[in-house]
Amino acid sequence: MIFGCGTLTDLLVPYLRQAGHLVTVLADDADALERLRREYQVQGVWITEPLMQDYLQEGEIETAEVFLAISDRDHQNALVAQIAKHIFNVGTVICRLENPQLQQLYTGLGLKVIGTSTSGLYAETRQLIEG
C-alpha cells in the first residue's frame, strides 16, 4: 500500500507490479490515481477528507505487508505511517521525511525513514522492501 502519488510512486508501482505484488495507492489526486489504475491495474483510493483510518480500511490495509508513506508532506506521512504501524500492525512501514529532525524522531519510534532525492529514495525503498 502506498500513500502519495508523486514521482517516487510512479517509479515504484511498475517495479512492484512486475514483481507480482498487488498495489493499492491512496492519494488526493484523482487524475493520477486513474492513470495508475489504467496503466498498472492498481487499486486506487481517492482521499477527499483527513480521516485517514477510513481510507486505510477502504484500501484493505489489514492485508498489507508493506506500507509506504511517500507523499510530499512530512507531517501527513508521519501520521499515516504511525497509524499503519501501531494501529494496523503492518510489518514493514517506510516513511519519507525531508526534515532531518523528523527523520531522527520517527526513526527512534521504529519507522524505516527515507530521505529526499528521488533516485536515492527509489533505490533505498526497493532495498527496504526486498530486505
TIFIMAR-442631 format. One record per residue (C-alpha): x, y negated, z negated. Coordinates in steps of 0.25 Angstrom, whole numbers, always signed. Layout:
// TIFIMAR-442631
X; Y; Z;
...
END
This chain:
// TIFIMAR-442631
+0; +0; +0;
+5; -14; +4;
+1; -27; -2;
+4; -38; +8;
+4; -39; +23;
+17; -46; +28;
+30; -43; +35;
+34; -32; +26;
+21; -25; +27;
+22; -26; +42;
+35; -19; +41;
+31; -8; +31;
+18; -4; +36;
+23; +3; +49;
+34; +10; +41;
+25; +15; +31;
+14; +20; +41;
+25; +26; +49;
+30; +34; +37;
+16; +39; +35;
+11; +30; +23;
-3; +25; +22;
-3; +10; +20;
-12; +0; +14;
-10; -15; +16;
-16; -25; +7;
-16; -40; +12;
-23; -52; +13;
-20; -54; +28;
-32; -47; +35;
-25; -48; +49;
-12; -42; +45;
-20; -30; +38;
-28; -28; +50;
-15; -28; +59;
-8; -17; +49;
-21; -9; +49;
-21; -9; +64;
-7; -7; +67;
-3; +3; +56;
-16; +9; +51;
-14; +4; +37;
-25; +1; +27;
-27; -13; +24;
-34; -20; +12;
-37; -35; +14;
-35; -43; +2;
-44; -55; +0;
-44; -57; -15;
-34; -56; -26;
-40; -43; -32;
-28; -34; -29;
-33; -22; -37;
-45; -20; -28;
-37; -21; -15;
-27; -11; -20;
-38; -1; -23;
-45; -4; -10;
-31; -1; -3;
-31; +12; -12;
-19; +9; -20;
-21; +21; -28;
-16; +29; -17;
-4; +20; -14;
+10; +26; -17;
+17; +13; -13;
+12; -2; -15;
+20; -13; -8;
+16; -27; -13;
+23; -35; -2;
+15; -48; +1;
+22; -61; +2;
+16; -65; -12;
+25; -61; -24;
+15; -62; -35;
+4; -55; -27;
+14; -43; -24;
+18; -42; -39;
+4; -42; -44;
-1; -31; -34;
+11; -23; -36;
+9; -23; -51;
-5; -18; -48;
-1; -7; -39;
+10; -2; -49;
+3; -4; -62;
-12; -2; -59;
-12; +7; -47;
+1; +14; -51;
+7; +14; -37;
+20; +22; -37;
+28; +12; -29;
+25; -3; -29;
+34; -12; -21;
+32; -27; -23;
+38; -38; -14;
+42; -51; -22;
+50; -62; -17;
+52; -69; -31;
+65; -64; -37;
+59; -66; -51;
+47; -58; -48;
+55; -47; -42;
+63; -45; -55;
+50; -46; -63;
+42; -36; -55;
+54; -26; -53;
+54; -26; -68;
+40; -22; -68;
+42; -10; -60;
+39; -14; -46;
+48; -12; -34;
+51; -26; -29;
+56; -30; -15;
+61; -44; -11;
+59; -53; +0;
+66; -51; +14;
+56; -43; +23;
+67; -34; +29;
+73; -31; +15;
+59; -29; +10;
+55; -19; +21;
+68; -10; +18;
+66; -12; +3;
+51; -8; +4;
+54; +4; +13;
+65; +9; +3;
+56; +7; -9;
+44; +15; -2;
+53; +26; +2;
+61; +27; -11;
END
